[in-house]
Structure formats: structure tokens, C-alpha cells
Amino acid sequence: MATATPQPGPASAAVPPSVVGEDALARLHRDGFCVLPSVIPDDLLTLLRNECQGFIDRKDAEMDAAGTDTIGISHRGKRYFVAQCYQQRPVLGRFLFSRLMASICRQALGPDVWLFHDQYVVKGAEQGMKFAWHQDSGYVLANGGDPAHRPYLSCWCPLDDVSEANGTVYLLPFDKAGTRTVIPHRRDPETNDWVGYFGTETGEAVDVPAGSIALFTSTTFHRSGPNLTPAMRRVFLAQYAAEPLKTADGTGLWGQAVPFLKDGVAVAWADGGTA
């Protein structure tokens, strides 16, 4: 798969000091998730917000061309998933390859990191649909990815204040889910969601201001509720891996594989990226 390339920066630039505290990092390893409140700089938050509507418009145009209100797990006016945005708008690399994300990825994944996936996830005002319990790796498994891939890191970045009222994410600790590994999911024919947890646990709601980041592994179960407020709930999701993900037959890439860190040093800083 062709990928855009981040703008080159100082070859000697080192990853900045840690932004994930010891307690948060311990929880990520123990429970599968942690939350970093209000860590995205204002300029990068503004960038992510400004780019969002254009991708919603593109998805609506795609639905118009297909004569439908549903494409995959996107439903017009209710719920949008618009993927591989960086390939279409390389300016998003200012966030994806920023010093902030370099520090987070180095702590969570180790010295070698690739950008694997990025997308906007938006719930429409007043009618934003819920999203079923799943593991992100469950979608890889269901769509032809290597079932033995190493868990990757999801960085869930709300562009608006999020709460249970507007459909925030709920995260399920490993011990409550009963697994740390990916399991097969079932497709819901009404929503096209892939569902992997059918228990009674409700999970922990992420109630944080815009500019925060919820970190969770690709085998952490999560869901989101409906948006019942009069405003959209916008999220940018950035996902990074410690190795390129392959297809199930091993013949190609599954998703992107844009080099970010090598031996703990940024391969290329984003142009204009800030910490």
C-alpha cells in the first residue's frame, strides 16, 4: 500500500522526555488502557478539528455516489469512520509525527514504531449511534489480517469534551474481559459492527476534556454510547505498531507501515510538529 512520507527533520533529534507517567504506564500494561488528560497542544488540536469536516463531506459524497446511506460501519448523519486520512491530507503528519506522539509511542511500544492506521470517528448530533464491544485487533482478524500480529497501540483523541451524554468510549480492563489476546468477533448484520464481548460488564467511561488522549491496546475491549447532545462528538484515532502488520497469508501489508521511530530516535520529525 502506498503511503505518504513525513517531512524530514533534524537527523539527530531525540525523542523528548516522557509524557506518560509511571502510574499510567503501569495501568496500560496491567489493564490495557490509561488516560492522559489535556496533553494535545492547542495548535495541533486546532489542526485536527479544522480537517475533520472535510472528511465527513467526503464520506457523504461517497454515499451519494453509491446511492446509499450506509458504507461499512459509517451511517450518514449518525456515525462516521473515515480512514487513512494522512494519505489524503499529509498535513495531519504534524500531529501523527509530533514530538508528543513520539514520546507516547516510545514509552508504550518501544524503540521501533510505525504508523499503522489513522481515522476520524464522528457521532452525529442527537442521533449519533452507539458502537458495539470490540477489540481493534478483532477487525484486523475479521478482515484478512495476520491472526498472530503483535498488539498495537490505539490513541483515541477527543476533539470535543466527551462524556456519557455524547457517546464517549468505555474501556474494559483485561481482568474483567477475561482475555488479553484477540478473539474472533461476530458481525452484526444491522450495523455491520464486529462484536467480540457479550458479557454484563459496562466498562469504564472516559470523561475528559478535548485534547486528552485515551491509550489502549488493540486487544482491549471497548465500546461507545450514543450521542444525545445537540453537537457532534469528534475523535481522531491514531494507531501505531511495533512492527508492520501483514495480511493473513503474509504476502503484503495490512494497513499502513510508515516508519516513525527507529532505535528510539525519530526517523523523521513532522514539519511544524510541536511537543
Secondary structure, 3 states (H helix, E strand, C coil): CCCCCCCCCCCCCECCCCCCCHHHHHHHHHHCEEEECCCCCHHHHHHHHHHHHHHHHHHHHHHHHHCCCEECCEECCCEEEEECHHHHCHHHHHHHCCHHHHHHHHHHHCCCEEEEEEEEEEECCCCECCEEEECHHHHHHHCCECCCCCCCEEEEEECCCECHHHCCEEEECHHHHCCCCCCCCEECCCCCCEECCCCCCCCEECCECCCCEEEEECCCEEEECCECCCCCEEEEEEEEECCCCEECCCCCECCCCEEEEECCEECCCCCCCCC
